[in-house]
């Protein structure tokens, strides 16, 4: 009987030790909760990176949760204001800036930005401080029909002024339009204005602003761009390009596959050029980044994982799986981003896009009520193109309405 009690006692002690060890381990676990936006298609890559990180950092565990893109902002806003937010969240810079304005994000020490393209880091600063780290970028290129360019007897345009110059020859010699600018879709017009340094209520009512609006009004009134330019979308511009009703189309490299699959005869005449610019010479780009909520419990571990995700090896691997542009300096110097064969359009687009990231400033910054700002500008450009009032009067009213909206 005595032996039985001794054995039971040993078992009880062992169970207590195991329970205490597990409880202590859970209590002190460095589990980084990591949210991405619609990355499930690349789960093999993501799980591989997480596994590699955990092998190198056995004291840290990563819990990956993929969030549908449509729910990203809503779920993030709710989580960062809670007492138990994720430690690392994948967002876009505009919404990240909104959260930074609310004081909901952790300020990331500048030392952690050394591995990235400097122009990209500059674009992410909010009030001079860094609240996010970049993950990957895209930058549109000009996709053009070289057969129609040759038929028109013109050079591929590099600026909006050059588009205006070649538009008459394109129309008369080919019967097509030079392009369809989707001028009232989202922030298209605001992005064009930003390429001329026009990005606020103060400078929207200026001679330069009037010049840009008049440039498009002239094209529209002379039927040198389609009348649908003030109603149709980027998707419809793609369709017009594939049916050879427009000569050039600005888009990311991923659209080349769509053209190749859906309009092989057009693809056979397709080539790539740099993005259309304004007088400042900078390029538009899109970016996905990482933020760390102010209330996150594992900030240092989250930064460590973000830096691992964006190191040279992992950036290059992701780039080869997708059409994204890396943001890591070392990766951007890789031959994958610097060399291409003349007949490889995807590679050519990738190299041009990567080079464009070196000239992105001044970046168009999102502001409060951005959708309302876009609507004001889109309504103004529509009225200008339709000749409903003098351009000068319309942009003066736009300036006042924009100022009032921000107040």
SVG drawing of the C-alpha trace seen along z (x, -y; Angstrom):
<svg xmlns="http://www.w3.org/2000/svg" viewBox="-22 -82 45 84">
<polyline fill="none" stroke="black" stroke-width="0.4" points="0.0,0.0 2.9,-2.3 4.4,-1.6 1.1,-2.6 1.0,-5.9 4.6,-6.6 4.0,-5.8 0.8,-8.0 2.7,-10.8 5.4,-10.6 2.8,-10.7 1.1,-13.7 4.4,-15.6 5.3,-14.7 1.9,-15.9 2.2,-19.2 5.7,-19.8 4.5,-19.2 1.4,-21.4 3.5,-24.2 6.1,-24.0 3.4,-24.3 1.6,-27.1 4.9,-29.0 5.8,-28.4 2.4,-29.7 2.5,-32.6 6.0,-33.7 5.5,-32.6 6.7,-35.1 3.9,-34.4 3.8,-37.0 0.3,-37.3 0.7,-38.3 -2.1,-39.4 -1.8,-39.6 -4.2,-40.7 -5.3,-38.0 -2.0,-36.1 -3.6,-32.6 -2.6,-31.9 1.0,-32.0 0.5,-29.9 3.4,-27.6 5.8,-30.6 4.4,-32.2 4.6,-28.9 8.1,-28.3 9.3,-31.8 7.6,-31.3 9.2,-27.9 12.7,-29.3 12.2,-32.2 11.1,-29.9 14.2,-27.7 16.5,-30.7 14.5,-32.1 13.2,-29.2 12.1,-31.5 9.6,-33.2 6.5,-31.6 4.5,-33.1 0.7,-32.8 -0.3,-33.7 -3.9,-34.9 -4.9,-35.8 -7.7,-38.4 -9.9,-39.0 -8.9,-42.3 -12.4,-43.7 -12.4,-43.2 -8.8,-44.4 -9.5,-48.0 -12.6,-47.3 -11.0,-44.4 -7.7,-46.3 -9.4,-49.4 -11.4,-47.3 -8.3,-45.3 -5.8,-48.1 -8.2,-49.9 -8.6,-46.7 -6.4,-45.5 -5.2,-42.5 -4.3,-43.5 -2.1,-41.6 1.6,-42.3 2.2,-42.8 -0.3,-43.9 -0.1,-44.1 -1.8,-47.3 -1.6,-50.0 0.2,-53.3 -3.0,-55.4 -4.8,-53.5 -1.5,-53.2 -1.3,-57.0 -4.9,-57.2 -4.0,-55.0 -0.8,-57.0 -3.0,-60.1 -5.1,-58.4 -2.0,-57.6 -2.7,-53.9 0.7,-52.8 4.1,-52.2 6.9,-54.4 9.5,-52.2 13.2,-53.1 15.0,-54.4 17.8,-51.9 15.3,-49.3 15.0,-51.0 18.5,-50.5 17.8,-47.5 15.2,-49.4 15.1,-51.6 15.4,-55.1 12.8,-56.8 10.3,-54.2 11.1,-54.9 10.8,-58.6 7.4,-58.1 6.2,-56.2 7.2,-58.9 4.3,-60.6 5.2,-64.0 8.8,-63.0 8.4,-59.7 8.3,-56.1 5.3,-54.1 5.5,-51.3 8.0,-49.2 7.5,-48.4 6.8,-44.8 6.5,-45.1 5.6,-47.6 4.2,-47.9 4.7,-50.7 2.8,-51.1 4.5,-51.1 3.3,-52.2 2.1,-49.2 1.9,-50.3 1.1,-49.0 4.4,-49.4 2.6,-48.7 0.2,-51.6 3.0,-53.9 4.9,-53.0 1.9,-53.5 1.3,-57.0 5.0,-57.9 5.5,-59.1 7.7,-58.3 6.5,-56.7 5.4,-59.5 7.1,-59.9 5.1,-62.9 1.5,-64.1 2.7,-67.0 4.1,-64.4 0.8,-62.6 -0.9,-65.8 1.6,-66.4 1.2,-62.9 -2.5,-62.6 -3.5,-64.3 -1.2,-62.1 -2.3,-58.9 -6.0,-59.8 -5.6,-60.8 -3.2,-58.0 -4.5,-55.1 -8.1,-56.0 -7.5,-55.1 -7.0,-57.2 -3.7,-57.7 -5.1,-56.6 -8.1,-56.5 -7.1,-58.3 -10.0,-57.2 -9.8,-60.8 -12.6,-60.6 -11.9,-57.1 -10.8,-57.2 -7.7,-59.5 -6.5,-59.4 -6.7,-63.1 -5.2,-63.9 -2.2,-61.6 -1.7,-63.4 -1.8,-66.8 0.7,-65.6 3.1,-64.9 3.1,-68.7 3.4,-69.5 -0.3,-70.2 -1.6,-68.5 -3.4,-70.9 -6.3,-73.4 -3.7,-76.2 -2.0,-75.2 -5.0,-73.7 -6.1,-77.3 -2.9,-78.1 -1.7,-78.8 0.1,-75.4 -3.1,-73.6 -5.1,-75.5 -2.5,-74.5 -2.9,-70.7 -6.7,-70.9 -6.6,-72.8 -4.3,-70.2 -6.9,-67.5 -9.8,-69.8 -8.1,-70.4 -7.6,-66.7 -11.3,-66.0 -12.8,-68.9 -10.9,-68.0 -11.9,-64.3 -8.3,-63.2 -9.2,-61.1 -12.5,-59.1 -15.6,-60.7 -15.7,-57.8 -12.6,-59.2 -14.9,-60.9 -17.0,-57.8 -15.1,-54.6 -12.7,-52.6 -9.2,-51.1 -10.8,-47.7 -12.5,-49.3 -9.3,-51.0 -7.7,-47.5 -10.4,-46.2 -9.9,-49.1 -6.2,-48.4 -6.7,-44.7 -9.1,-45.6 -6.6,-48.1 -8.8,-51.1 -6.1,-52.9 -2.4,-53.0 -1.1,-53.0 -2.3,-51.8 -0.7,-52.4 -0.8,-49.4 1.3,-47.0 3.2,-44.1 0.5,-41.6 -1.8,-43.0 0.6,-41.7 -0.6,-38.1 -4.2,-39.2 -3.4,-40.8 -1.4,-37.7 -4.2,-35.3 -7.2,-37.4 -5.7,-39.2 -2.7,-37.3 -2.6,-39.3 -2.4,-42.6 0.2,-41.1 2.4,-40.3 2.6,-44.1 3.0,-45.1 6.1,-46.7 6.9,-48.4 8.0,-52.0 8.4,-54.0 5.4,-55.5 4.0,-58.8 5.4,-61.7 4.6,-65.3 7.1,-68.2 8.5,-66.9 9.6,-63.6 8.5,-61.3 6.5,-58.1 3.4,-56.8 3.6,-53.6 1.6,-51.4 2.9,-49.9 2.0,-47.3 3.6,-47.7 3.7,-46.4 2.5,-48.3 2.8,-47.5 -0.1,-48.6 0.8,-50.8 -0.8,-48.2 1.0,-45.2 2.6,-42.9 5.6,-41.8 6.9,-44.8 10.6,-43.8 9.7,-40.3 7.3,-41.8 10.0,-44.1 12.5,-41.2 10.0,-39.1 9.2,-42.0 12.9,-42.5 13.2,-38.7 10.2,-38.7 11.9,-41.5 15.4,-40.3 17.2,-39.8 16.4,-36.0 12.7,-36.2 12.1,-39.3 13.6,-37.7 11.7,-34.4 8.4,-36.3 9.2,-38.4 9.8,-35.3 6.4,-33.9 4.5,-37.1 4.7,-40.4 5.6,-42.5 8.7,-44.8 11.0,-44.3 11.7,-47.1 15.0,-45.7 18.0,-47.6 20.1,-44.4 17.3,-42.6 16.7,-45.6 20.4,-45.3 19.9,-41.7 20.1,-40.7 16.4,-39.8 15.7,-43.6 18.5,-44.9 18.6,-42.7 16.2,-41.3 16.1,-39.7 14.6,-41.9 11.8,-39.4 10.9,-39.0 8.2,-41.7 7.5,-40.6 11.2,-41.0 11.4,-44.3 8.4,-45.7 9.9,-44.4 13.2,-46.1 11.6,-49.4 9.2,-49.3 12.1,-48.7 14.1,-51.6 11.1,-53.9 11.1,-53.3 14.2,-55.5 12.2,-58.6 8.8,-58.7 9.0,-61.9 7.0,-64.0 4.6,-61.2 0.9,-61.9 -0.2,-61.7 -3.6,-60.7 -5.6,-63.2 -8.7,-63.1 -11.9,-62.7 -9.8,-61.5 -12.7,-60.0 -14.6,-63.3 -11.5,-65.1 -11.4,-62.7 -15.1,-63.4 -14.5,-67.1 -11.6,-66.9 -13.4,-64.4 -16.5,-66.6 -14.4,-69.6 -12.5,-67.9 -15.7,-66.6 -17.2,-70.1 -14.0,-71.5 -13.9,-68.9 -17.6,-69.4 -17.1,-73.2 -19.7,-74.0 -17.7,-77.0 -14.3,-78.7 -11.5,-76.5 -10.2,-79.3 -13.5,-79.7 -14.0,-76.0 -10.6,-75.5 -11.1,-78.5 -14.3,-77.0 -12.6,-73.6 -9.9,-75.2 -12.5,-76.7 -14.6,-73.5 -11.4,-71.4 -10.3,-73.8 -13.8,-73.7 -13.8,-69.9 -10.6,-69.6 -11.9,-72.0"/>
</svg>
